[in-house]
């Protein structure tokens, strides 16, 4: 484009062309903020609530079990970290321990997979590879993890049961 023609027509066409060129390139290059995940590594006291629903007749029961959970947190990649560790049931329900794998995100959302305790009565086994989702929050100097997982368990004699596990963990 000849600079003299711009002067004769005014700056309008040139500004319009520059504006279109800027918007066509994707616009804003400002950095986006990434919220790092909260630090959840450590040992927690855990209350497990097991809600049982027998599918054949609607029978329901609830059990509370207690134990611990130990989380190891990997390095943050963007706004998430991997988690590994284990959970232990040591009171009311039969004592057991389970491996745990998952992740925590910058907003405090947490997800992990682990087994769940078997009920303290009856022939049902515990849930296997239960996927939990929940939230990490802070209260004073404490960390609190609340999560929920649901699975179907086949019990000898009684058939399919839906197990809902609620975890309330604090450190």
C-alpha positions, 0 to 999 in steps of 0.5 A: 500500500502506498503511504500517500494513498493512506493520507488521501483516504484518511487513517480509517482503512489502515486502522481497520486492516491493523485491527483485523490483523490483531484479532485474526492472530488470536487476540490476548497474549496475557498469561493465564493464572494457574492455581496450584493444587493444595498440599494434601500430603500427610496422614489423616484420621478417617471416618468411613460411613458405609451405606448399604442398599440391598437391591432385591428388597430395598433393605438398608443399613449404615455402618461407621468405621474408623482408620487412617489414610496416608497421601503422597503428593507428586509434583504439580503439573499445571493445576493438578498433582497425582496422589498415591498412598494407602487407607487403613480400616482399624476399628468397628469394620474388619481391619484391612489396608488398601492402596490408593491412587488419584489426583488433586486439582487447583480448586481443591477437587480430589479424586482417587480410587481405593477399596472400601471396608466390608460391613462389620456384620453379614457375608458381604465383601468390601467394595473393590476399586471404588472411585471417590470424588470430593473436595479438600478444604481448610479449617484453621490449620487443618486440612479436611477431605470429604469424598464419596464413592459408590459401587455394586457388591455381590454378597453370598446368599443376598445378591447385589448390594449398592455400597455408598462410601462417605469419607471424612478425613482430617489432619 
